[in-house]
Amino acid sequence: MKSKYKSLIYIVGVLLLIISILNKICWIYICTKYTEFEETKTAYLSLFPKYIANAFFLTIIDIIASGIAAIIFFKFKKKGYLKKKSKIFMIISFILCGWSIFSLM
């Protein structure tokens, strides 16, 4: 893989991880403002455009984003590209992916 593609793919992984982290931060922040689950869910979904304001769909997007990020960081860790950062990002991505998967249950 060429070095310019390595950087681009790594940046994509970081962006996907950031999307997943921001999604969790938004959910946690909204949870602190409301006590009832339905109010919390409505407030959370109101942050998104109508065409994606569906809890199941947003969870699937989060699983895909964190899953792809985890795979990207796993591959880069294996190749030795930014090995320590890749390992940390990979672990965070796997945790967020697992969190999202278990939130569907």
C-alpha positions in Angstrom: 0.0 0.0 0.0 1.4 3.4 -0.9 2.1 5.8 1.9 -0.3 8.4 0.7 -3.1 5.8 0.8 -2.0 4.7 4.2 -2.5 8.2 5.6 -5.9 8.6 3.9 -7.2 5.3 5.1 -6.0 6.0 8.6 -7.7 9.3 8.6 -10.9 7.6 7.5 -10.6 5.3 10.4 -10.1 8.2 12.8 -13.1 10.0 11.4 -15.3 6.9 11.8 -14.1 6.5 15.4 -14.9 10.2 16.0 -18.4 9.7 14.6 -19.0 6.8 17.0 -17.6 8.7 20.0 -19.6 11.8 19.3 -22.8 9.6 18.9 -22.1 8.1 22.4 -21.4 11.5 23.9 -24.6 12.9 22.5 -26.6 10.0 23.9 -25.0 10.4 27.4 -25.5 14.2 27.4 -29.2 13.8 26.5 -29.6 11.1 29.2 -28.4 13.6 31.8 -31.1 16.1 30.8 -34.1 13.8 30.9 -35.4 11.1 33.3 -38.0 9.3 31.2 -36.7 7.0 28.4 -39.2 8.2 25.8 -38.3 11.8 26.4 -34.7 11.0 26.1 -35.2 9.0 22.9 -37.2 11.8 21.4 -34.7 14.4 22.3 -31.8 12.3 20.9 -33.6 11.6 17.7 -34.4 15.3 17.3 -30.6 15.9 16.8 -30.7 14.1 13.5 -32.4 14.8 10.1 -35.8 13.1 9.7 -34.6 10.6 7.1 -32.1 9.0 9.6 -33.9 9.8 12.9 -34.6 6.1 13.7 -33.0 4.6 16.8 -32.4 1.2 15.1 -30.9 2.8 11.9 -28.6 5.1 14.0 -27.4 2.1 16.0 -26.6 0.2 12.8 -24.7 3.2 11.5 -22.8 3.4 14.8 -22.0 -0.4 14.6 -20.8 -0.1 11.1 -18.7 3.0 11.7 -17.0 1.6 14.8 -16.6 -1.8 13.2 -14.9 -0.5 10.1 -12.7 1.7 12.2 -11.7 -1.3 14.4 -10.8 -3.3 11.3 -8.8 -0.4 9.8 -6.8 0.0 13.1 -6.3 -3.7 13.4 -4.8 -3.9 9.9 -2.5 -1.0 10.6 -1.4 -2.3 13.9 -0.6 -5.6 12.3 1.5 -3.8 9.6 3.3 -1.7 12.3 2.0 1.6 11.1 1.6 3.9 14.1 1.4 0.6 16.1 0.8 2.0 19.6 -1.9 4.5 18.5 -3.5 1.9 16.2 -3.8 -0.5 19.1 -5.4 2.1 21.4 -7.8 3.2 18.6 -8.6 -0.4 17.8 -9.5 -1.2 21.4 -11.7 1.8 21.7 -13.4 1.0 18.4 -14.1 -2.6 19.5 -15.5 -1.4 22.8 -17.8 1.1 21.1 -18.9 -1.5 18.5 -19.7 -4.0 21.3 -21.5 -1.3 23.3 -23.7 -0.6 20.2 -24.3 -4.2 19.5 -25.5 -4.9 23.1 -27.6 -1.8 23.1 -29.8 -3.5 20.4 -30.6 -6.4 22.7 
